[in-house]
Structures are given as C-alpha cells and as structure tokens.
C-alpha cells in the first residue's frame, strides 16, 4: 500500500530566519562540493542555506536514506525546510530505489532527486544537451571534454549562475512529461532541487 503524503509538523525549535535545504548524497565529494556553490553566490549570505550530509565514502541509496532519517530524528526541521535525497540510478535496482521514493511521499517537504545514469549527467547539462549518453562512462568522458581536469572534484569558479540556469532548462526539456518518481532513461530530476533553491525567498 503506498504511503500517504501528509503535512510536515516540525518539533519546537528556536526561531531562525534561514530556509535550509538538507541534502543527503550518494557521493561524498562531487555532490557536496556542487551544492555548496549555492552558499557562495550571495554576499552577504542569503537566508538560504544548503547543508549536505556526507558519509565517509560513497554509499548505496538505502544508506543515503538511513543517513537522512537519522539526521531528521535529531534535528529540528522547520516546516519551510526541505529534505532531499540525491542518488544515481547507475546499477541500483528498482527494489533498492523504491523505498527512497516512498519516503519522499511521506511529507510535503521530503524529496528525491535522481540522475540516470549518474550525477555527472546533471553536471554535463551545464555545458551541453547531453544527447547520446547511455552509460556512466559516457557521462564522465563527455564531461571531461568540458572540464579537462575533472576527477570528482568541482571548482565553484567553473560553474556560473548562467550555466546552472541552462542546466535546469535542459533537464526540464528531457523530463517531459515530468516523471512521477525517477527517469528510466538518461535524464535527471536534480533540476527540481536546484529550482527550489533558486526560487526560495532571499
């Protein structure tokens, strides 16, 4: 029986003014470095803050979900905050990914963002349309044509707001009609997370 989405009621906590995006990622280098870029765009800092929950090493989707649930049990999330799981399709099975999608349906501010075949596909969309990509190796090889020294590490100086907006546009074009859970062919729903960050009140 599918889980029913319900409103999120956070526990009492001291007042604060920042909207926080909590992101649990599968990778422990590329994704945290990328999302931290959004904390550096505004000076002085905006009321938006992106917090990545990193593990000690790359992990499976179930471990990403476990890391998030443990954090939420200890932290006082506000109703306006958002919790996101960011994972790759790669070689993970439908059975391994389904619990993450079911979790994202529990509360209005729980979400899943998945890239097929992997997060580098989302990065590639910052530079090109990402056509004729079918494997993880394709993603990495094509990305290195734009970032010649790419080796999991992302410099904030090589990703501009204009490039991010273009990646969102390209990802939305491929996600048409929008998938209800995750893309079964090369594509990514990371753009949904990025759009929410960009459109959050500043």
N, C-alpha and C positions, 0 to 999 in steps of 0.2 A: 504494500500500500504506500503510495507516495507521501512524503512528508508535506504537511500544510504550512505555507508561509504565514507567519504572524508578525505583528509589530514587535520591535525590539525595545525592551524596557531596561535601561542600564541601572546598575546599582547606584546608590547615592555616592557622590564624589565632590571634591572641592571644585568650585567654579573655575573654568578656564575658557579662553577665547579662541583657541585654535581648533580647527577641524582636523582630525588626524585620520590618515589612511594607514591602516595596519596591513602589511603585505607579507605573507609567508611564501617564500620562493623555493623552488626545487634546487636551483643552483645557488652557490654561496659566494660567487664573485660577480658574474656579469649582471644579473638582475639587480642585486643590491646597489651596485655602482650606477646602473642606469637610473633607477628610481630616485637615487639620492640627487640626481641632477635637478629634480624639481624643487629641492630645498635650496638651491643655489641661484635660481633665476632672479629672485627679488631681493633688493637691498634698499631699505631694511627688510628683514624677513617678513613674509606674508603671514596671514593667520592660518595658512595651510601647512601641515607638516606631514611628511611621508616617512613612516618608520618600517624598515624591513626586519623581519625576524629571520636571522641567518642561523644555519646549522653549522656544525664543524666540517661538514663535507656535503657533496651533492647527495640527495636522498630521493626516496620514492614518493609518489603522490600521497599514499597513506601516512607517511611520516610528516609530510608537509601539513596535512590536516591535523595530525596529532600535535604538532608544534603550535598551530593556531589555537586549537581548543584549550591547550594548557595555558597559553597566554591570556585568553579571554577569561578563563576561570580566575586568574589572579589580578587582571587589570580591570579598571573601571571604565569601560567604553561608554561614551555618551551616545545619545540617540542619533546625533548628527555624524558620528564617526562611521567609517566604512572598513570592513574587514574583507580582504581579498586573498584568495589562493591563486598563485601564479605557477602553472606547471606546463610541461611539454607533453605532447602526445607520444612522440618517439616510439618506443616499443612497448609502452604500457598498454594493458588490455582494458576493454570496456568495464570489466568487473573491478579493476583497480581504480578507475576514474569515476565510476558511478557514485560511490559514497561522497566524493567531493561535490558533485553536482547536487546530490540530495541535501548535503549540509548547506549549500548556497540558497536553498529554498526555505530554510527554517525561519530566517529573519529578513526583514526588508533591507538591511544593510550588510548582509553576507553575500559574497560574490565569488564566482570562479572565472578566471581568465586563462585560456589555454591556447598554446601555439602549436600548430601542426606543420612540420614535424617538430620544431623546437623554437626556443626564444629568439634564436638568431634570425628566424624568418621575420619576426617583428622588427628587428634591427635593420634587416635588408630593405624593408619598406621605407626607411628613411632616405634611401638613395635611389630606389627603382621600384618598378611594379611587381617584381617577384614572380614573374611568369616562368613556366617550365622548371619549377622546383618540385622535386618528388622525394628527396631523401635528406637526412641530416647533413650528409657530406656535401650535397649540392648547396645547402644553405651556407655552410662555412666557406666553401670555395668561392662562391659568388660574393659573399661579404668581404672577403679578403681582396677582392678587386677594387673595393672602395676604401677599406681600412687595411692597408697593406701589412701593418704590424699587428693585426688583430690576433689575440691569443687569450680570449675570455675577458680581458680587461678592457674597460671602456673609459675613455677620457671625456670629461664633460665639455672640453673645448672643441670636440669633434661632432657634437650633437647640438644643433641650434633649435630655438623655438620654431623657426620656419620649417625645419626638417621634421620636427615632431608633428606639426600640423599636417604636413604632406603624408606622413606615415598613417595618421588617423584616416585621412581621406582615402588612401589606397586600400587600407584594411576594410573600411566600410563598403567600398565598391565590391570587394571579394565576398564579404559577408552579406549577400543579398540573394534571397531574403535572410534576415538575421536568424542564425541557428539558435535553437532553444537551449542547447547545452554546450556543445563544443564542435568545432569544424572537423568533418570526416575527411576532408581533402586539404591540401596546403592552404593555410589561412591562419588567422589569429583573432582572438577576441580581447587581446590586451588593449586594443584601442578603446574599449568601453571603460576600462580603468583610467586610462590617460585622459579621455574626455571628461570624466568626472573630476579628475584633479584640476584640469584646465578650466572647467566651468564652475568650480567651487567658489563661493564668495570670498573675496580677498580683502 
